[in-house]
Amino acid sequence: MSVFSDILFEADRTAFTTLLTHLSLIGPDHTVIMVQVENEVGCWAQEETTAH
């Protein structure tokens, strides 16, 4: 399955939405300060890179 597939995108969105919904239900005092999402697919065939 490609990291660019619509099916994978929908699965990621569903998982993230479910996580945030769960956090809002178990943390009514809003104790979660931040959620960091890392969305790096790591395509090695790219011409450009920030690693030097």
Secondary structure, DSSP 8 states (H G I E B T S, - for coil): --TT-HHHHHHHHHHHHHHHHHHHHH-TT--------------TT-S--S--
